[in-house]
């Protein structure tokens, strides 16, 4: 046999042997890896979620009353502002707000300076806060506040904030629903692999998201509490780990 031909055939045999050995090693490693994963992580982790539409049962509303006073008439300005703010209080009480739900801040003044850094006037202000259990009434009054006059003062009403008082109870109930949702999802995933979901190993809940209806799921990692609407959607997520069998 020609030496060159013999060398070539020997090289081909050697390459084939090395390739075959590689396939065998790969198969062994793959089998070992599958076994390790199956043995050490015979669980499935799934995220579940649950939502509920709720209606706010509490509202807070802040109304500012402000007027300007010269340096020489600060005292008179404070007295006039105190009288003007009573117009707001009368409006609130005449429309069904109890006096116990109304809180007025002290009258305070902020200095206005001229180009020489001298005080030339003051902005005198008082804040009126309403804490109500009737969000619909607050919403109605917020639409009517522009019709109120308060002497020479300027009224600046903030947007009402609406809250859910039993949010903690809703959260607990939604966590249970979210775990059920996670179990259903885990069951579907396990079924596709020929396995079944066993007992719950552990579960942790995420933050509560209180969203405006139809907000498109504008959630935050730190939780969201939208106070702009009376109707809200509460959402809770859970991360659940189930055994597989």
ABEGO torsion letter per residue (X at the ends): XBAAAAAAAAAAAAAAAAAAAAAAAAAAAAAAAAAAAAAABBBBBBBBBBBBBBBBABBBBBBBBBBBBBAAAAAAAAAAAAAAAAAAAAAAAAAGBBAAABBBBBBBBBBBBBAAGBBABBBBBBBBBBBBABAAAAAAAAAAAAABBBEABBBBBBBBBBBBAAAAAAAAAAAAAAAAAAAAAAAAAAAAAGBBBBBBABBBBBBBBBBBBGAGGBBBAAEBBBAABABBBBBBBBBBBBBBX
